[in-house]
Amino acid sequence: MNWKNILLTSVLIATTLYNCKPHTELKISNNTGKKTFISQEEGEQDLQILAQYKNKEDAWIYFDGMWADIGTNITNNSVSKSNSTILNAIPEDVLSSITIHEYHTHPGNEFINNTPPGPSDYKSLAENKKFLRAQRNVNVVGNVVTATGVWTYDLTRHLTYKLTSPQEQLQKKVSSQLSEQTFYLAGRVFTNPDLNKEEQIQSFIDSMKVEGVLMQYKPFEKN
Ligand SMILES: [Zn+2]
């Protein structure tokens, strides 16, 4: 190896190390099917790091001190949360009073975006809710972790019913209405110069409630 190769190799190593941010070791597992036993707060902190530094989405469920990675078909802007993968992670004797928290990341750094859950997220939550209510008698809520905070979302019974209706026409109609409305509201609210950031978020949440999507937003504390 001549000096040029040595130099090139060192640059490559340095670049790789630099790109390997974060340097903090994650506690949460991001291998599908793997379980991690840490608090909800600790898990959310790990997901914030993943949303900041990893440009692929992934998904987990959390309940009772346990995180299980349930994400499959991972891409830059989507992740599948299949009923069967979730079911495998929940014991048969789970208490019906337990709420299962679904989590997935929307990657992006804090200067680019804080993307809230969207229409495909509502549809997938509706399907998981219907299935897990029938199989394990538990309730499911959704959470999206971005670089700056956590969006928690749930659906009214009526919207859940319509999004999973056996009448395909109704299901399609409601899905597309909800999709149009979400993008319309997001576009109108998040670019409104008369509102500050908190007011934009609150206005979006209030408008989505009318559509049957119940949301909350919890910003991460600035480090
Ligand atoms: Zn999503």
py3Dmol code that shows the C-alpha trace and the ligand (Angstrom):
import py3Dmol

protein = """\
ATOM      1  CA  MET A   1       0.000   0.000   0.000  1.00  0.00           C
ATOM      2  CA  ASN A   2       1.569   3.287  -1.032  1.00  0.00           C
ATOM      3  CA  TRP A   3       1.088   6.579   0.774  1.00  0.00           C
ATOM      4  CA  LYS A   4      -1.742   7.597  -1.557  1.00  0.00           C
ATOM      5  CA  ASN A   5      -3.724   4.491  -0.642  1.00  0.00           C
ATOM      6  CA  ILE A   6      -3.001   5.015   3.019  1.00  0.00           C
ATOM      7  CA  LEU A   7      -4.243   8.580   2.766  1.00  0.00           C
ATOM      8  CA  LEU A   8      -7.359   7.514   0.886  1.00  0.00           C
ATOM      9  CA  THR A   9      -8.070   4.756   3.394  1.00  0.00           C
ATOM     10  CA  SER A  10      -7.730   7.159   6.334  1.00  0.00           C
ATOM     11  CA  VAL A  11     -10.087   9.627   4.683  1.00  0.00           C
ATOM     12  CA  LEU A  12     -12.590   6.826   4.073  1.00  0.00           C
ATOM     13  CA  ILE A  13     -12.377   5.635   7.675  1.00  0.00           C
ATOM     14  CA  ALA A  14     -12.742   9.187   8.988  1.00  0.00           C
ATOM     15  CA  THR A  15     -15.777   9.811   6.746  1.00  0.00           C
ATOM     16  CA  THR A  16     -17.384   6.527   7.792  1.00  0.00           C
ATOM     17  CA  LEU A  17     -16.863   7.307  11.466  1.00  0.00           C
ATOM     18  CA  TYR A  18     -18.292  10.786  10.975  1.00  0.00           C
ATOM     19  CA  ASN A  19     -21.376   9.397   9.243  1.00  0.00           C
ATOM     20  CA  CYS A  20     -21.864   6.848  12.009  1.00  0.00           C
ATOM     21  CA  LYS A  21     -23.420   9.497  14.215  1.00  0.00           C
ATOM     22  CA  PRO A  22     -24.830   9.205  16.810  1.00  0.00           C
ATOM     23  CA  HIS A  23     -21.957   8.079  18.992  1.00  0.00           C
ATOM     24  CA  THR A  24     -24.380   7.207  21.792  1.00  0.00           C
ATOM     25  CA  GLU A  25     -25.217   3.532  21.865  1.00  0.00           C
ATOM     26  CA  LEU A  26     -28.911   2.867  21.309  1.00  0.00           C
ATOM     27  CA  LYS A  27     -30.662   0.682  23.872  1.00  0.00           C
ATOM     28  CA  ILE A  28     -33.590  -0.140  21.621  1.00  0.00           C
ATOM     29  CA  SER A  29     -33.302  -2.981  19.119  1.00  0.00           C
ATOM     30  CA  ASN A  30     -34.024  -2.280  15.476  1.00  0.00           C
ATOM     31  CA  ASN A  31     -34.058  -5.887  14.331  1.00  0.00           C
ATOM     32  CA  THR A  32     -37.551  -7.047  13.435  1.00  0.00           C
ATOM     33  CA  GLY A  33     -39.002  -9.339  16.115  1.00  0.00           C
ATOM     34  CA  LYS A  34     -36.429  -8.362  18.783  1.00  0.00           C
ATOM     35  CA  LYS A  35     -37.614  -7.145  22.186  1.00  0.00           C
ATOM     36  CA  THR A  36     -36.005  -4.540  24.471  1.00  0.00           C
ATOM     37  CA  PHE A  37     -36.979  -3.919  28.098  1.00  0.00           C
ATOM     38  CA  ILE A  38     -36.667  -0.179  28.774  1.00  0.00           C
ATOM     39  CA  SER A  39     -39.070   2.593  29.828  1.00  0.00           C
ATOM     40  CA  GLN A  40     -41.324   4.362  27.351  1.00  0.00           C
ATOM     41  CA  GLU A  41     -39.331   7.577  27.813  1.00  0.00           C
ATOM     42  CA  GLU A  42     -35.939   5.908  27.181  1.00  0.00           C
ATOM     43  CA  GLY A  43     -37.309   4.241  24.058  1.00  0.00           C
ATOM     44  CA  GLU A  44     -38.676   7.536  22.745  1.00  0.00           C
ATOM     45  CA  GLN A  45     -35.263   9.152  23.250  1.00  0.00           C
ATOM     46  CA  ASP A  46     -33.654   6.406  21.143  1.00  0.00           C
ATOM     47  CA  LEU A  47     -36.283   6.850  18.435  1.00  0.00           C
ATOM     48  CA  GLN A  48     -35.571  10.586  18.368  1.00  0.00           C
ATOM     49  CA  ILE A  49     -31.910   9.788  17.622  1.00  0.00           C
ATOM     50  CA  LEU A  50     -32.974   7.332  14.909  1.00  0.00           C
ATOM     51  CA  ALA A  51     -35.307   9.936  13.377  1.00  0.00           C
ATOM     52  CA  GLN A  52     -32.444  12.427  13.316  1.00  0.00           C
ATOM     53  CA  TYR A  53     -29.626  10.255  11.978  1.00  0.00           C
ATOM     54  CA  LYS A  54     -31.106   7.259  10.189  1.00  0.00           C
ATOM     55  CA  ASN A  55     -32.915   7.998   6.951  1.00  0.00           C
ATOM     56  CA  LYS A  56     -35.108   4.882   6.974  1.00  0.00           C
ATOM     57  CA  GLU A  57     -38.392   4.522   8.839  1.00  0.00           C
ATOM     58  CA  ASP A  58     -38.932   1.662  11.283  1.00  0.00           C
ATOM     59  CA  ALA A  59     -41.714   0.601  13.676  1.00  0.00           C
ATOM     60  CA  TRP A  60     -42.147  -0.741  17.218  1.00  0.00           C
ATOM     61  CA  ILE A  61     -44.862  -1.464  19.713  1.00  0.00           C
ATOM     62  CA  TYR A  62     -44.537  -0.527  23.370  1.00  0.00           C
ATOM     63  CA  PHE A  63     -46.503  -1.713  26.387  1.00  0.00           C
ATOM     64  CA  ASP A  64     -45.742  -2.649  29.961  1.00  0.00           C
ATOM     65  CA  GLY A  65     -42.008  -1.813  29.875  1.00  0.00           C
ATOM     66  CA  MET A  66     -41.359  -3.713  26.636  1.00  0.00           C
ATOM     67  CA  TRP A  67     -40.442  -2.504  23.147  1.00  0.00           C
ATOM     68  CA  ALA A  68     -40.705  -4.915  20.218  1.00  0.00           C
ATOM     69  CA  ASP A  69     -39.499  -4.039  16.733  1.00  0.00           C
ATOM     70  CA  ILE A  70     -42.378  -4.869  14.378  1.00  0.00           C
ATOM     71  CA  GLY A  71     -41.363  -2.899  11.266  1.00  0.00           C
ATOM     72  CA  THR A  72     -41.059  -4.705   7.922  1.00  0.00           C
ATOM     73  CA  ASN A  73     -40.640  -3.473   4.307  1.00  0.00           C
ATOM     74  CA  ILE A  74     -38.589  -0.532   5.565  1.00  0.00           C
ATOM     75  CA  THR A  75     -37.985   2.365   3.134  1.00  0.00           C
ATOM     76  CA  ASN A  76     -37.100   6.066   3.365  1.00  0.00           C
ATOM     77  CA  ASN A  77     -40.734   7.096   3.657  1.00  0.00           C
ATOM     78  CA  SER A  78     -42.723   4.018   4.670  1.00  0.00           C
ATOM     79  CA  VAL A  79     -42.739   0.992   6.944  1.00  0.00           C
ATOM     80  CA  SER A  80     -45.235  -1.901   7.203  1.00  0.00           C
ATOM     81  CA  LYS A  81     -46.844  -2.748  10.540  1.00  0.00           C
ATOM     82  CA  SER A  82     -48.473  -6.065   9.791  1.00  0.00           C
ATOM     83  CA  ASN A  83     -51.189  -7.488  12.033  1.00  0.00           C
ATOM     84  CA  SER A  84     -49.406 -10.841  12.331  1.00  0.00           C
ATOM     85  CA  THR A  85     -46.020  -9.366  13.364  1.00  0.00           C
ATOM     86  CA  ILE A  86     -47.739  -7.287  16.047  1.00  0.00           C
ATOM     87  CA  LEU A  87     -49.807 -10.249  17.218  1.00  0.00           C
ATOM     88  CA  ASN A  88     -46.661 -12.376  17.665  1.00  0.00           C
ATOM     89  CA  ALA A  89     -45.214  -9.722  19.996  1.00  0.00           C
ATOM     90  CA  ILE A  90     -48.241  -9.657  22.324  1.00  0.00           C
ATOM     91  CA  PRO A  91     -48.773 -12.531  24.780  1.00  0.00           C
ATOM     92  CA  GLU A  92     -52.152 -14.280  24.661  1.00  0.00           C
ATOM     93  CA  ASP A  93     -52.887 -13.541  28.315  1.00  0.00           C
ATOM     94  CA  VAL A  94     -52.311  -9.760  27.991  1.00  0.00           C
ATOM     95  CA  LEU A  95     -54.705  -7.724  30.136  1.00  0.00           C
ATOM     96  CA  SER A  96     -57.466  -6.104  28.117  1.00  0.00           C
ATOM     97  CA  SER A  97     -57.007  -2.884  30.105  1.00  0.00           C
ATOM     98  CA  ILE A  98     -53.578  -2.409  28.474  1.00  0.00           C
ATOM     99  CA  THR A  99     -53.089   0.109  25.684  1.00  0.00           C
ATOM    100  CA  ILE A 100     -50.601  -0.920  23.025  1.00  0.00           C
ATOM    101  CA  HIS A 101     -48.549   1.999  21.706  1.00  0.00           C
ATOM    102  CA  GLU A 102     -47.471   1.678  18.098  1.00  0.00           C
ATOM    103  CA  TYR A 103     -44.444   3.778  17.211  1.00  0.00           C
ATOM    104  CA  HIS A 104     -42.779   4.622  13.936  1.00  0.00           C
ATOM    105  CA  THR A 105     -40.235   7.233  12.897  1.00  0.00           C
ATOM    106  CA  HIS A 106     -40.530  10.031  10.334  1.00  0.00           C
ATOM    107  CA  PRO A 107     -36.869  10.745   9.613  1.00  0.00           C
ATOM    108  CA  GLY A 108     -35.589  14.266   8.979  1.00  0.00           C
ATOM    109  CA  ASN A 109     -33.537  16.743  10.926  1.00  0.00           C
ATOM    110  CA  GLU A 110     -35.128  19.453  13.046  1.00  0.00           C
ATOM    111  CA  PHE A 111     -34.492  22.133  10.438  1.00  0.00           C
ATOM    112  CA  ILE A 112     -36.216  20.248   7.644  1.00  0.00           C
ATOM    113  CA  ASN A 113     -39.428  18.899   9.044  1.00  0.00           C
ATOM    114  CA  ASN A 114     -41.604  17.694  11.835  1.00  0.00           C
ATOM    115  CA  THR A 115     -43.910  15.627   9.669  1.00  0.00           C
ATOM    116  CA  PRO A 116     -47.134  14.602  11.443  1.00  0.00           C
ATOM    117  CA  PRO A 117     -48.856  11.251  10.831  1.00  0.00           C
ATOM    118  CA  GLY A 118     -50.557  11.071   7.426  1.00  0.00           C
ATOM    119  CA  PRO A 119     -53.449   9.273   5.697  1.00  0.00           C
ATOM    120  CA  SER A 120     -51.636   5.933   5.271  1.00  0.00           C
ATOM    121  CA  ASP A 121     -50.788   6.037   8.988  1.00  0.00           C
ATOM    122  CA  TYR A 122     -54.474   6.462   9.912  1.00  0.00           C
ATOM    123  CA  LYS A 123     -55.513   3.618   7.619  1.00  0.00           C
ATOM    124  CA  SER A 124     -52.882   1.253   8.990  1.00  0.00           C
ATOM    125  CA  LEU A 125     -53.779   2.163  12.596  1.00  0.00           C
ATOM    126  CA  ALA A 126     -57.470   1.497  11.855  1.00  0.00           C
ATOM    127  CA  GLU A 127     -56.625  -1.978  10.527  1.00  0.00           C
ATOM    128  CA  ASN A 128     -54.393  -2.803  13.519  1.00  0.00           C
ATOM    129  CA  LYS A 129     -57.044  -1.500  15.957  1.00  0.00           C
ATOM    130  CA  LYS A 130     -59.796  -3.623  14.457  1.00  0.00           C
ATOM    131  CA  PHE A 131     -57.637  -6.749  14.313  1.00  0.00           C
ATOM    132  CA  LEU A 132     -56.134  -6.493  17.816  1.00  0.00           C
ATOM    133  CA  ARG A 133     -59.481  -5.669  19.391  1.00  0.00           C
ATOM    134  CA  ALA A 134     -60.768  -8.941  17.953  1.00  0.00           C
ATOM    135  CA  GLN A 135     -57.667 -11.065  18.680  1.00  0.00           C
ATOM    136  CA  ARG A 136     -56.438  -9.774  22.053  1.00  0.00           C
ATOM    137  CA  ASN A 137     -59.180  -7.379  23.181  1.00  0.00           C
ATOM    138  CA  VAL A 138     -56.643  -4.530  23.577  1.00  0.00           C
ATOM    139  CA  ASN A 139     -56.688  -0.925  22.422  1.00  0.00           C
ATOM    140  CA  VAL A 140     -54.006   0.466  20.108  1.00  0.00           C
ATOM    141  CA  VAL A 141     -52.888   4.070  19.628  1.00  0.00           C
ATOM    142  CA  GLY A 142     -50.309   5.373  17.142  1.00  0.00           C
ATOM    143  CA  ASN A 143     -47.179   7.469  17.715  1.00  0.00           C
ATOM    144  CA  VAL A 144     -44.900   9.142  15.186  1.00  0.00           C
ATOM    145  CA  VAL A 145     -41.459  10.189  16.417  1.00  0.00           C
ATOM    146  CA  THR A 146     -39.718  12.975  14.502  1.00  0.00           C
ATOM    147  CA  ALA A 147     -36.439  14.731  15.200  1.00  0.00           C
ATOM    148  CA  THR A 148     -38.288  17.273  17.349  1.00  0.00           C
ATOM    149  CA  GLY A 149     -41.147  15.512  19.130  1.00  0.00           C
ATOM    150  CA  VAL A 150     -43.782  12.784  19.387  1.00  0.00           C
ATOM    151  CA  TRP A 151     -47.183  12.895  17.660  1.00  0.00           C
ATOM    152  CA  THR A 152     -49.670  10.591  19.397  1.00  0.00           C
ATOM    153  CA  TYR A 153     -52.791   9.805  17.368  1.00  0.00           C
ATOM    154  CA  ASP A 154     -55.954   7.814  17.765  1.00  0.00           C
ATOM    155  CA  LEU A 155     -59.139   7.451  15.709  1.00  0.00           C
ATOM    156  CA  THR A 156     -62.787   7.685  16.707  1.00  0.00           C
ATOM    157  CA  ARG A 157     -64.706   4.396  16.584  1.00  0.00           C
ATOM    158  CA  HIS A 158     -66.703   5.771  13.687  1.00  0.00           C
ATOM    159  CA  LEU A 159     -63.617   6.604  11.591  1.00  0.00           C
ATOM    160  CA  THR A 160     -61.988   3.252  12.476  1.00  0.00           C
ATOM    161  CA  TYR A 161     -65.155   1.517  11.299  1.00  0.00           C
ATOM    162  CA  LYS A 162     -65.283   3.462   8.021  1.00  0.00           C
ATOM    163  CA  LEU A 163     -61.557   2.994   7.230  1.00  0.00           C
ATOM    164  CA  THR A 164     -61.901  -0.780   7.674  1.00  0.00           C
ATOM    165  CA  SER A 165     -65.419  -1.156   6.289  1.00  0.00           C
ATOM    166  CA  PRO A 166     -66.155  -4.342   4.336  1.00  0.00           C
ATOM    167  CA  GLN A 167     -67.853  -2.034   1.799  1.00  0.00           C
ATOM    168  CA  GLU A 168     -64.873  -1.258  -0.370  1.00  0.00           C
ATOM    169  CA  GLN A 169     -66.481   1.807  -1.956  1.00  0.00           C
ATOM    170  CA  LEU A 170     -67.111   3.465   1.401  1.00  0.00           C
ATOM    171  CA  GLN A 171     -63.596   2.634   2.567  1.00  0.00           C
ATOM    172  CA  LYS A 172     -62.038   4.174  -0.549  1.00  0.00           C
ATOM    173  CA  LYS A 173     -64.246   7.272  -0.375  1.00  0.00           C
ATOM    174  CA  VAL A 174     -63.419   7.950   3.287  1.00  0.00           C
ATOM    175  CA  SER A 175     -59.694   7.289   2.731  1.00  0.00           C
ATOM    176  CA  SER A 176     -59.450   9.737  -0.133  1.00  0.00           C
ATOM    177  CA  GLN A 177     -61.509  12.418   1.665  1.00  0.00           C
ATOM    178  CA  LEU A 178     -59.289  12.085   4.712  1.00  0.00           C
ATOM    179  CA  SER A 179     -56.179  12.233   2.566  1.00  0.00           C
ATOM    180  CA  GLU A 180     -57.271  15.402   0.748  1.00  0.00           C
ATOM    181  CA  GLN A 181     -58.328  17.021   3.992  1.00  0.00           C
ATOM    182  CA  THR A 182     -55.045  16.164   5.785  1.00  0.00           C
ATOM    183  CA  PHE A 183     -52.856  17.654   3.053  1.00  0.00           C
ATOM    184  CA  TYR A 184     -55.148  20.666   2.690  1.00  0.00           C
ATOM    185  CA  LEU A 185     -55.027  21.365   6.429  1.00  0.00           C
ATOM    186  CA  ALA A 186     -51.292  20.744   6.729  1.00  0.00           C
ATOM    187  CA  GLY A 187     -50.607  23.043   3.772  1.00  0.00           C
ATOM    188  CA  ARG A 188     -52.874  25.778   5.104  1.00  0.00           C
ATOM    189  CA  VAL A 189     -51.853  25.623   8.747  1.00  0.00           C
ATOM    190  CA  PHE A 190     -48.103  24.945   8.659  1.00  0.00           C
ATOM    191  CA  THR A 191     -47.409  27.831   6.287  1.00  0.00           C
ATOM    192  CA  ASN A 192     -49.643  30.399   7.967  1.00  0.00           C
ATOM    193  CA  PRO A 193     -47.319  33.322   8.796  1.00  0.00           C
ATOM    194  CA  ASP A 194     -49.813  34.725  11.312  1.00  0.00           C
ATOM    195  CA  LEU A 195     -49.372  31.735  13.597  1.00  0.00           C
ATOM    196  CA  ASN A 196     -46.246  30.759  15.547  1.00  0.00           C
ATOM    197  CA  LYS A 197     -45.016  27.149  15.559  1.00  0.00           C
ATOM    198  CA  GLU A 198     -47.071  26.083  18.605  1.00  0.00           C
ATOM    199  CA  GLU A 199     -50.205  27.734  17.218  1.00  0.00           C
ATOM    200  CA  GLN A 200     -49.720  26.032  13.823  1.00  0.00           C
ATOM    201  CA  ILE A 201     -49.475  22.636  15.528  1.00  0.00           C
ATOM    202  CA  GLN A 202     -52.510  23.306  17.737  1.00  0.00           C
ATOM    203  CA  SER A 203     -54.557  24.528  14.789  1.00  0.00           C
ATOM    204  CA  PHE A 204     -53.705  21.344  12.825  1.00  0.00           C
ATOM    205  CA  ILE A 205     -54.663  19.176  15.826  1.00  0.00           C
ATOM    206  CA  ASP A 206     -57.998  21.016  16.276  1.00  0.00           C
ATOM    207  CA  SER A 207     -58.874  20.648  12.588  1.00  0.00           C
ATOM    208  CA  MET A 208     -57.976  16.933  12.460  1.00  0.00           C
ATOM    209  CA  LYS A 209     -60.253  16.306  15.453  1.00  0.00           C
ATOM    210  CA  VAL A 210     -63.211  17.364  13.325  1.00  0.00           C
ATOM    211  CA  GLU A 211     -62.176  14.608  10.861  1.00  0.00           C
ATOM    212  CA  GLY A 212     -62.155  11.961  13.627  1.00  0.00           C
ATOM    213  CA  VAL A 213     -58.369  11.897  14.156  1.00  0.00           C
ATOM    214  CA  LEU A 214     -57.446  12.650  17.774  1.00  0.00           C
ATOM    215  CA  MET A 215     -53.889  13.961  18.078  1.00  0.00           C
ATOM    216  CA  GLN A 216     -51.452  15.284  20.644  1.00  0.00           C
ATOM    217  CA  TYR A 217     -47.959  16.625  20.174  1.00  0.00           C
ATOM    218  CA  LYS A 218     -45.178  16.464  22.766  1.00  0.00           C
ATOM    219  CA  PRO A 219     -41.951  18.303  21.833  1.00  0.00           C
ATOM    220  CA  PHE A 220     -38.630  16.856  23.014  1.00  0.00           C
ATOM    221  CA  GLU A 221     -36.711  18.988  25.484  1.00  0.00           C
ATOM    222  CA  LYS A 222     -33.882  20.805  23.725  1.00  0.00           C
ATOM    223  CA  ASN A 223     -30.517  19.348  24.679  1.00  0.00           C
TER     224      ASN A 223
END
"""
ligand_1 = """\
1
ZN
Zn -45.903 7.519 8.954
"""
view = py3Dmol.view(width=600, height=400)
view.addModel(protein, "pdb")
view.setStyle({"model": 0}, {"cartoon": {"style": "trace"}})
view.addModel(ligand_1, "xyz")
view.setStyle({"model": 1}, {"stick": {}})
view.zoomTo()
view.show()
